[in-house]
Amino acid sequence: MKKEDHLKMRKVLTTAYREKEKALVGDLWQTRVMAHIKSLESFYPATSYLESFERFVWRLAPVVCVLLLILAAFFIHMDFISEYEMAKIFFEDPADISLFQQMLF
């Protein structure tokens, strides 16, 4: 911007700021302003489906992290199978375990 344009812009904005109390607005000015804003193009330009999905995923990522932390804390404190049950599974029938180990190796 040229210096002259900058000075003109500053003068216009200064005048508008000083005369803001004198401005008369009707009862429906908020409605008209909101209708005008809605009629303007959206802030985000038209994007592909993948880009829209990417924005959605990044907005959802913090929520998913919090849910994972809550579930992890819940699973740590909850005892699905006691140690006794685990020992009973491994030592009750050693033949099954040895057969399982042979299949793995």
N, C-alpha and C positions, 0 to 999 in steps of 0.2 A: 504494500500500500504506500502511496505517496504521502508525503508529509501534509500536503494540502487536504487530501482526502481524510487523513487521520484527524486533522483539526476540524473539518466540517462534521465528521462523525461525532467527535467529542462535544462540539457545540450543540448539535441536535440532541444528543443524549442528556447533556446538562440541562437544556431547556425543558425537556420532557420530565426530568426528575424534579425540577423546581416547580413545575405546574401540575404535579400529580394530584394535589389536593383539590384543584379546580376542576378536574375532570368529572363529568357527570356520566354515570353508568345506570342502565336500566335494571329492572328486577331480573331479567333473563340473561344477563351477561355471562354468568357461569355456564348456563346451558349452551349458549351460542359458542363460547370459547371451547368447551368440551367437544361439541359437534365439529368444530373446525379442526381440532387436534385429531379426532378420530378419522376425519376425511383425508388427512395428510398421509403420505406413504409411511409405512411402518419404519421403525428405527433400524431394524435389521433388513437388509435387502433380501429379495427372494433367493432362497437357498435350496440346495438339493435336499432330498429326504435324509441322506446320510449326515449332512451337517446339522440338520434339525435334531436328529437322533443323538448326535454327539453332544450338543448343548444339553439335552435332557439327561444324558448319562452323567455328565459332569455336575449337574445340579443335584442329581440323586446320589452321587458318590459319598458325600459326608453322612447322609442318612444311613446308607448301607454299612459304613464303617462303624457307626454308633451301634447299630443293631448287631453286628458281628461281635463287638466288644461285650454287649449285654449277654448275648448267647454264650460266648466263651466263659464269662463269669458264672453264668447259670450252670453250664456243664461241669465246670470245675467244682462247684459246691454240691452238685447233685451226684449221688452215687448210683450209677446205673447198675453195675454189677460189683458186688463186694469182693474183696480180695479172697475171701473164703471160696466164693463161687468160682473165681478164676483158677485158684489152686485145684479145686475139685475137678474142673474141666480138664486140666493138664495132667493130673495125676490119677484120675479115676481109672482110665483104661489106657495104659502106656502103649498098647499095640496100635491103637488108632493114631496116636501121635507119631510113632515110628513110621507107620505106613504113609502118613501125611508128609513127613520129612523126606522120605525116599522119593516121593513124587516131585518134590520141589528140587531135589538135586539130581 
